[in-house]
């Protein structure tokens, strides 16, 4: 009798967990942009430079009907959505979506461009070439080249406040001379774009 009650309780807990996860993800669509505060070593520097808590982002695509985040981490890759969320600080994330609905053909175009970046190394110097690529640059170029949609205002490195000790340490380690005129796109610039609407904001932050 006790065993039966325990099994029933465990089954109920599993069901509640499963349904809560499903509820979190059921409104997600391909092409959605997802933002988080990364636990990476450069995250604090990025937050201080961009004046934003959102230091990492990616774009959602489905594989075998399951949501993945296409992202530039160590390399450009597909990461299961739930795994991606767990990597972020306090599991907090925000999902944004283009105001103009995407068609199935739009998704095909986005995925076609995404495939050209798969496997590329992460760009530690935040250069605008395609040889290596960083997170927001990846998503920006996918939308720009796939649909001619420019999400977020491009900036130059010189536009940012790089005075923090965290930023100065990263600069010292990565550059002989900082390319102040280099074109960049930050996660925050994309987050603030008027072309997007917030779909989900969840997790403690």
C-alpha positions in Angstrom: 0.0 0.0 0.0 2.8 2.4 0.9 4.7 1.3 -2.2 1.6 2.0 -4.3 1.2 5.5 -2.8 4.9 6.2 -3.4 4.7 5.2 -7.0 1.5 7.3 -7.5 3.1 10.3 -5.9 6.3 9.9 -8.0 4.1 9.6 -11.2 2.2 12.7 -10.3 5.5 14.6 -9.7 6.8 13.4 -13.0 3.6 14.4 -14.8 3.7 17.9 -13.2 7.3 18.4 -14.2 6.7 17.2 -17.8 3.7 19.4 -18.2 5.4 22.5 -16.8 8.3 22.0 -19.2 5.9 21.5 -22.1 4.0 24.6 -21.1 7.2 26.7 -21.1 8.0 25.6 -24.6 4.6 25.2 -26.3 4.5 28.8 -27.6 8.0 28.8 -29.1 8.2 29.0 -32.9 11.1 28.6 -35.3 12.9 31.8 -35.9 12.3 33.1 -32.3 15.3 34.9 -30.7 16.3 33.8 -27.2 18.4 35.8 -24.8 20.1 34.9 -21.5 22.8 36.0 -19.1 25.7 33.7 -19.8 27.9 32.0 -17.2 30.9 32.4 -19.6 34.1 34.0 -18.4 33.5 37.0 -20.7 29.9 37.6 -19.7 30.5 40.3 -17.0 32.6 42.3 -19.4 29.9 42.1 -22.1 27.3 43.1 -19.6 29.3 46.2 -18.6 30.2 47.2 -22.1 26.7 46.9 -23.4 24.9 48.1 -20.2 22.7 45.0 -20.3 22.3 41.7 -18.4 21.9 39.8 -21.7 25.3 38.6 -22.8 24.3 35.6 -25.0 21.6 34.8 -27.5 20.6 32.4 -30.3 17.9 31.6 -32.7 15.3 28.7 -32.3 15.0 26.0 -34.9 13.3 22.6 -34.7 14.9 19.3 -35.3 12.7 16.2 -35.3 9.9 18.4 -33.9 12.1 19.4 -30.9 13.3 23.0 -30.2 17.0 23.7 -30.4 19.0 26.9 -30.1 21.3 27.6 -33.0 24.1 29.5 -31.3 27.7 30.5 -31.5 29.4 29.1 -28.4 32.8 27.5 -28.7 31.6 26.7 -32.2 28.4 27.3 -34.1 26.1 24.5 -33.2 22.6 23.3 -32.3 21.9 23.0 -28.6 18.7 21.5 -27.2 16.6 24.3 -25.8 16.2 23.0 -22.3 20.0 22.4 -22.1 20.7 25.9 -23.4 18.4 27.4 -20.8 20.0 25.5 -17.9 23.4 27.0 -18.9 22.2 30.5 -18.2 22.3 32.4 -14.9 19.4 31.3 -12.7 17.8 29.7 -15.9 16.4 33.1 -16.8 15.7 33.7 -20.5 13.6 36.0 -22.7 12.1 34.9 -26.1 11.4 37.5 -28.7 9.7 37.2 -32.1 9.6 39.2 -35.3 6.4 41.3 -35.4 5.8 40.2 -39.0 4.9 36.5 -38.9 7.3 34.1 -40.7 6.1 31.8 -43.4 7.4 28.2 -43.9 9.4 29.5 -46.8 11.0 32.2 -44.6 12.1 29.4 -42.2 13.7 27.5 -45.0 15.6 30.5 -46.0 16.8 31.2 -42.5 17.9 27.6 -42.1 19.8 27.7 -45.4 21.8 30.6 -44.3 22.3 29.1 -40.8 23.8 26.0 -42.4 26.6 28.1 -43.9 27.8 29.0 -40.4 27.5 25.6 -38.8 30.8 24.5 -37.2 32.6 27.8 -37.4 34.7 28.8 -34.4 33.6 31.5 -31.9 35.1 34.9 -32.6 36.8 36.1 -29.5 37.8 39.4 -31.2 34.3 40.3 -32.4 35.3 41.0 -35.9 32.7 41.4 -38.7 34.2 38.8 -41.1 32.6 35.4 -41.5 35.8 33.5 -40.7 34.8 33.3 -37.1 31.5 34.5 -35.6 30.0 35.5 -32.2 26.4 35.0 -31.0 24.6 38.1 -31.9 26.5 38.5 -35.2 25.4 35.0 -36.1 21.7 35.7 -35.6 21.9 39.1 -37.2 23.5 37.8 -40.4 21.0 34.9 -40.6 18.1 37.3 -40.7 19.9 39.8 -42.9 21.0 37.4 -45.5 18.0 35.1 -45.3 15.2 37.6 -45.3 16.9 41.0 -45.7 15.8 41.9 -42.2 18.2 43.9 -40.0 17.4 43.3 -36.4 19.1 45.9 -34.2 21.3 48.9 -34.8 24.9 48.1 -35.9 27.6 49.9 -34.0 31.3 50.4 -33.8 33.5 49.2 -31.0 34.3 52.9 -30.2 30.6 53.4 -29.4 30.9 51.3 -26.2 32.1 52.1 -22.8 35.2 49.9 -22.4 36.5 51.5 -19.2 35.6 48.7 -16.8 38.3 46.5 -15.4 36.6 43.4 -16.8 36.5 44.9 -20.3 40.1 46.1 -20.1 41.3 42.6 -19.1 39.5 41.0 -22.0 41.0 43.6 -24.4 44.5 43.0 -23.0 44.2 39.3 -23.6 42.7 39.4 -27.1 44.1 42.4 -29.0 47.4 43.9 -29.8 45.5 47.0 -30.9 41.7 47.4 -30.4 40.0 48.0 -33.7 37.8 50.9 -32.7 36.1 51.2 -36.1 35.1 47.6 -36.3 31.4 47.0 -37.0 29.6 45.1 -34.2 26.1 44.0 -33.2 25.4 43.4 -29.5 22.7 41.1 -28.0 21.3 44.2 -26.3 20.9 46.1 -29.6 18.9 43.2 -31.0 16.9 42.8 -27.8 15.8 46.5 -28.1 14.8 46.3 -31.7 11.4 47.6 -32.6 11.0 44.7 -35.1 10.6 42.3 -32.2 8.0 41.6 -29.5 8.5 39.7 -26.2 6.9 36.3 -26.2 8.2 34.8 -23.0 10.2 36.1 -20.0 10.8 33.5 -17.3 13.2 32.4 -14.6 14.6 34.4 -11.7 16.8 37.4 -12.5 
